[in-house]
């Protein structure tokens, strides 16, 4: 992934947008990563993947509930404080 400073990205914004059509471009400020510019196609693909992951989690949760594979909140919090999920 190409990396540009915020100054470089600002001064070459049009070119940066063209680069982002081919591959994500990371923007840094004071040497720290602060943003990534991606094409709209990549953004839409990432959003679609996130939605599919959420749908899969809901489906699994519904199956767990239906099969009785769950604990109440109090038990979960106690197990968590006991280190059961470490």
C-alpha positions as a printed Julia matrix, in Angstrom:
86×3 Matrix{Float64}:
   0.0     0.0    0.0
   1.37    3.38  -0.93
   1.75    5.85   1.92
   1.55    9.62   1.63
   1.82   12.35   4.21
  -1.25   14.51   4.68
   0.7    17.34   3.05
   1.5    15.2   -0.02
  -2.08   13.94  -0.25
  -3.47   17.47  -0.05
  -1.09   18.81  -2.7
  -1.66   15.89  -5.07
  -5.29   15.14  -4.27
  -6.35   14.43  -7.85
  -3.43   12.05  -8.37
  -4.11   10.45  -4.99
  -7.7     9.71  -6.02
  -6.46    8.1   -9.23
  -3.99    5.96  -7.24
  -6.79    4.9   -4.89
  -8.69    3.46  -7.86
  -5.9     0.89  -8.26
  -4.98    0.26  -4.62
  -5.65    1.74  -1.17
  -3.53    4.77  -0.23
  -2.57    5.3    3.41
  -2.34    8.87   4.71
  -0.08    9.74   7.62
   0.2    12.82   9.8
   3.21   13.4   12.02
   4.4     9.93  11.02
   1.24    8.18  12.25
  -1.36    6.5   10.01
  -4.63    8.46  10.15
  -6.66    7.39   7.12
  -6.87    5.15   4.08
  -8.38    6.22   0.79
 -10.02    3.38  -1.12
 -12.05    3.19  -4.3
 -15.83    3.12  -4.01
 -15.79   -0.46  -5.31
 -13.45   -1.57  -2.51
 -15.52    0.32   0.06
 -18.76   -1.3   -1.11
 -17.12   -4.72  -1.06
 -15.91   -4.19   2.53
 -19.38   -3.04   3.59
 -20.99   -6.08   1.93
 -18.53   -8.4    3.71
 -19.29   -6.75   7.07
 -23.02   -7.14   6.5
 -22.58  -10.81   5.57
 -20.51  -11.41   8.7
 -23.2    -9.77  10.84
 -25.93  -11.86   9.2
 -23.88  -15.01   9.82
 -23.45  -14.08  13.49
 -27.19  -13.49  13.87
 -27.93  -16.85  12.25
 -25.49  -18.6   14.62
 -26.94  -16.76  17.62
 -30.48  -17.75  16.66
 -29.39  -21.38  16.31
 -27.66  -21.23  19.71
 -30.79  -19.8   21.33
 -33.0   -22.41  19.69
 -30.75  -25.24  20.88
 -30.47  -23.8   24.41
 -26.76  -23.02  24.02
 -26.64  -19.78  26.02
 -26.14  -18.41  29.53
 -27.86  -15.58  31.34
 -26.07  -12.27  31.77
 -25.28  -12.78  35.47
 -23.62  -16.15  34.79
 -21.67  -14.7   31.88
 -20.38  -11.79  33.96
 -19.35  -14.15  36.77
 -17.58  -16.46  34.3
 -15.87  -13.43  32.77
 -14.61  -12.19  36.16
 -13.46  -15.75  36.99
 -11.3   -15.73  33.86
 -13.27  -18.43  32.05
 -12.95  -16.59  28.72
  -9.23  -15.71  28.94
